[in-house]
């Protein structure tokens, strides 16, 4: 089975295209937040940063840069942390909602006299 690095070594332009797409996702997402088209706290924003970081990180296979590598690892790590926190918040909010719903006392309908 050929090594993944050997495959990409034969197509360095593919790595560059991935890096450019990742950069466009970074800048496009930031622009959309700054222009008010999307929320920087949403899952889509975090997911877009993770995807962008993976693409740029893959592009570093051809031309490694330690600073860029550390930035991409940071974006991936903190993007995943944010997604996990968001999921935990949704789960706890959902469970609190169910508990509240169960604890509500329902009064029987009264007959009109």
Backbone bond lengths (Angstrom), bond angles and torsions (degrees), N, CA, C in turn:
res aa  C-N    CA-C-N  psi(-1)  N-CA   C-N-CA  omega(-1)  CA-C   N-CA-C  phi
1 X - - - 1.455 - - 1.524 108.55 -
2 X 1.326 116.99 125.05 1.468 119.02 -177.54 1.525 111.34 -67.42
3 X 1.313 113.52 144.69 1.456 120.05 178.07 1.522 109.86 -71.04
4 X 1.329 116.76 140.95 1.472 121.41 -177.62 1.523 111.25 -60.16
5 X 1.330 116.78 -34.85 1.463 119.72 179.06 1.523 111.68 -66.86
6 X 1.334 116.32 -35.47 1.467 119.97 177.55 1.526 111.01 -65.63
7 X 1.324 115.97 -38.04 1.463 120.05 179.39 1.523 109.84 -63.22
8 X 1.342 115.91 -48.56 1.464 119.65 -179.09 1.525 112.16 -68.84
9 X 1.330 117.73 -28.27 1.468 120.47 178.78 1.534 110.35 -62.48
10 X 1.312 116.75 -30.11 1.457 120.70 178.72 1.522 113.18 -78.51
11 X 1.325 116.92 -15.31 1.461 121.64 -178.14 1.535 110.66 -133.48
12 X 1.328 117.54 65.88 1.475 118.69 -177.65 1.526 112.35 -63.72
13 X 1.318 117.92 -26.13 1.469 120.39 179.01 1.522 110.98 -65.42
14 X 1.353 116.93 -29.98 1.452 120.78 178.44 1.534 110.64 -65.18
15 X 1.327 115.83 -39.23 1.466 120.40 176.54 1.525 110.77 -65.04
16 X 1.327 116.53 -40.82 1.462 120.23 179.18 1.528 111.11 -65.44
17 X 1.310 117.07 -40.90 1.466 120.52 177.92 1.529 109.83 -62.17
18 X 1.325 117.11 -43.58 1.465 120.62 177.10 1.525 111.52 -60.10
19 X 1.322 116.75 -41.87 1.463 120.61 178.10 1.519 112.51 -64.07
20 X 1.319 116.22 -39.32 1.470 120.47 178.76 1.526 110.08 -67.46
21 X 1.324 117.07 -42.15 1.468 120.09 177.79 1.527 109.81 -62.93
22 X 1.336 117.11 -42.85 1.462 120.79 176.95 1.522 111.83 -59.79
23 X 1.317 116.60 -43.12 1.467 120.63 178.17 1.521 111.21 -62.88
24 X 1.325 116.51 -40.12 1.466 120.43 178.51 1.535 110.91 -64.51
25 X 1.333 116.57 -37.85 1.463 120.04 177.78 1.521 110.00 -65.57
26 X 1.347 117.03 -43.28 1.468 120.94 177.17 1.527 111.26 -56.39
27 X 1.320 114.93 -56.71 1.465 120.50 -174.63 1.529 110.97 -67.74
28 X 1.331 116.58 -40.33 1.466 119.88 179.14 1.521 112.09 -63.04
29 X 1.319 117.39 -42.96 1.461 120.84 178.20 1.513 111.99 -64.28
30 X 1.328 116.46 -42.44 1.460 120.95 178.85 1.530 110.15 -64.02
31 X 1.322 116.65 -42.84 1.464 121.07 179.17 1.521 110.84 -62.66
32 X 1.321 117.47 -40.65 1.472 120.41 -179.25 1.529 111.24 -65.92
33 X 1.340 117.22 -37.33 1.466 119.54 176.94 1.527 109.88 -67.65
34 X 1.323 117.06 -45.26 1.458 120.83 -176.86 1.523 112.37 -66.65
35 X 1.318 116.96 -29.46 1.470 120.66 179.42 1.525 112.51 -90.08
36 X 1.329 116.74 -0.01 1.456 121.07 176.10 1.516 115.46 81.39
37 X 1.333 118.07 16.51 1.458 120.33 -179.58 1.522 112.89 -84.43
38 X 1.323 117.40 -20.04 1.457 121.68 -179.11 1.518 109.32 -148.64
39 X 1.315 115.54 167.96 1.461 121.43 -178.50 1.528 109.58 -101.09
40 X 1.305 116.57 134.53 1.461 121.33 178.36 1.509 113.35 -73.46
41 X 1.323 118.28 -8.48 1.457 121.79 178.79 1.517 112.67 -97.77
42 X 1.312 117.33 -1.71 1.457 120.48 -175.96 1.514 113.11 -79.29
43 X 1.316 115.02 160.23 1.460 121.33 179.36 1.529 111.18 -64.28
44 X 1.321 116.76 -35.55 1.465 120.21 179.79 1.511 112.44 -61.99
45 X 1.333 116.15 -38.77 1.459 120.15 179.36 1.529 109.82 -66.00
46 X 1.323 116.99 -46.25 1.466 120.04 179.14 1.518 111.18 -62.32
47 X 1.321 116.57 -43.67 1.460 120.60 179.53 1.524 111.12 -63.09
48 X 1.332 116.88 -39.67 1.475 119.12 179.34 1.522 110.94 -64.61
49 X 1.325 117.74 -35.85 1.467 120.59 178.52 1.523 110.86 -68.93
50 X 1.327 117.02 -37.43 1.464 120.32 178.06 1.527 110.03 -65.24
51 X 1.328 116.99 -45.68 1.471 121.11 179.23 1.525 110.28 -62.29
52 X 1.330 116.64 -45.57 1.465 120.46 179.43 1.525 110.70 -60.39
53 X 1.337 116.97 -43.50 1.464 120.84 -179.11 1.524 111.33 -64.14
54 X 1.323 117.31 -40.43 1.467 120.32 178.70 1.527 110.16 -63.69
55 X 1.327 117.28 -42.28 1.473 120.08 179.29 1.524 111.76 -64.93
56 X 1.319 116.94 -45.07 1.470 119.53 179.55 1.531 109.96 -67.52
57 X 1.331 117.23 -38.47 1.463 120.93 177.85 1.526 110.70 -61.23
58 X 1.322 116.51 -42.25 1.468 119.89 177.56 1.522 110.93 -62.86
59 X 1.332 117.11 -36.05 1.463 119.29 179.67 1.523 112.00 -66.90
60 X 1.319 117.51 -20.39 1.466 120.95 179.24 1.525 112.69 -75.06
61 X 1.334 117.55 -9.89 1.464 120.44 176.57 1.516 109.78 -59.33
62 X 1.324 116.32 -39.52 1.468 121.00 -177.28 1.523 111.97 -78.19
63 X 1.319 117.81 -38.27 1.468 121.42 -177.56 1.531 107.85 -139.18
64 X 1.343 115.49 88.76 1.457 120.23 -174.47 1.522 111.65 -68.15
65 X 1.346 114.85 140.36 1.455 122.59 176.25 1.524 105.80 -141.67
66 X 1.337 117.77 116.28 1.458 121.27 -174.17 1.524 112.28 -60.04
67 X 1.321 117.67 -43.57 1.456 120.76 179.96 1.523 111.83 -60.41
68 X 1.321 116.76 -47.30 1.466 121.08 179.15 1.528 110.57 -64.73
69 X 1.328 117.05 -38.08 1.460 121.29 178.08 1.528 110.45 -60.28
70 X 1.329 117.02 -47.24 1.468 121.14 -178.63 1.528 111.72 -64.42
71 X 1.326 116.48 -38.11 1.466 120.15 177.46 1.527 110.30 -62.85
72 X 1.324 117.38 -44.78 1.471 120.85 -177.95 1.524 111.38 -66.49
73 X 1.338 116.48 -40.91 1.465 119.85 177.55 1.528 109.60 -63.11
74 X 1.332 117.13 -40.17 1.460 120.82 177.31 1.514 112.27 -62.62
75 X 1.321 117.38 -43.73 1.466 120.59 178.49 1.524 111.00 -63.38
76 X 1.319 117.07 -42.53 1.461 119.94 179.37 1.529 110.00 -64.38
77 X 1.336 117.18 -48.12 1.461 121.25 -178.10 1.526 111.48 -60.46
78 X 1.331 116.60 -53.59 1.460 119.15 -176.29 1.529 112.31 -72.63
79 X 1.324 117.71 -26.71 1.462 119.91 172.97 1.517 110.90 -64.86
80 X 1.337 116.63 -42.22 1.462 120.53 177.36 1.525 111.24 -67.72
81 X 1.335 117.36 -39.73 1.465 120.69 176.39 1.526 109.84 -59.44
82 X 1.321 117.17 -45.49 1.460 121.29 179.03 1.517 112.23 -62.06
83 X 1.322 116.90 -41.48 1.467 120.28 178.75 1.531 110.40 -65.01
84 X 1.326 117.42 -41.56 1.464 120.80 178.69 1.524 111.14 -65.20
85 X 1.328 117.00 -42.80 1.467 120.62 178.03 1.524 110.66 -63.15
86 X 1.306 116.62 -41.46 1.455 121.20 179.75 1.526 110.26 -63.12
87 X 1.336 116.28 -41.64 1.460 120.31 177.39 1.515 111.88 -64.62
88 X 1.325 117.07 -41.03 1.461 120.90 178.41 1.522 110.66 -64.79
89 X 1.319 117.23 -41.42 1.458 120.97 178.21 1.520 110.67 -62.43
90 X 1.318 117.26 -42.44 1.464 120.42 179.37 1.524 111.13 -64.98
91 X 1.345 116.77 -40.64 1.459 119.96 179.12 1.522 111.14 -65.14
92 X 1.330 117.39 -43.95 1.466 119.31 -178.47 1.526 110.89 -68.91
93 X 1.322 117.67 -37.82 1.467 121.02 177.33 1.516 109.83 -64.24
94 X 1.321 116.59 -41.46 1.457 121.00 -179.86 1.522 110.76 -65.43
95 X 1.338 117.72 -42.05 1.461 119.42 -179.50 1.528 110.93 -69.15
96 X 1.348 118.06 -36.83 1.465 120.31 176.40 1.527 110.62 -64.44
97 X 1.326 116.56 -37.99 1.465 120.96 178.78 1.526 110.12 -64.01
98 X 1.346 117.14 -43.04 1.468 120.26 179.01 1.531 111.03 -64.04
99 X 1.355 116.52 -42.21 1.465 119.59 178.71 1.523 110.81 -63.28
100 X 1.312 117.39 -42.55 1.456 121.04 178.88 1.518 110.68 -62.82
101 X 1.320 115.81 -42.08 1.456 120.78 -179.16 1.530 110.76 -62.83
102 X 1.349 117.33 -39.81 1.462 121.44 179.53 1.523 112.00 -69.09
103 X 1.334 116.88 -31.60 1.463 119.86 -174.54 1.527 113.70 -84.53
104 X 1.308 117.22 -9.53 1.462 120.16 -179.42 1.529 108.65 -69.65
105 X 1.317 116.19 127.15 1.463 121.22 178.40 1.517 108.21 -84.46
106 X 1.288 114.60 129.09 1.458 118.86 178.84 1.526 108.07 -100.80
107 X 1.298 116.02 125.77 1.461 121.35 179.17 1.524 108.94 -87.98
108 X 1.319 115.84 139.58 1.471 117.43 178.12 1.517 110.44 -67.36
109 X 1.280 114.83 150.58 1.468 119.31 178.75 1.515 109.12 -65.18
110 X 1.294 116.05 135.01 1.473 120.32 178.86 1.501 108.96 -93.31
111 X 1.301 113.93 144.25 1.456 118.72 179.38 1.524 109.91 -82.75
112 X 1.281 115.90 140.28 1.475 120.39 178.78 1.528 108.89 -74.70
113 X 1.305 117.93 135.94 1.460 120.22 179.89 1.497 111.27 -91.62
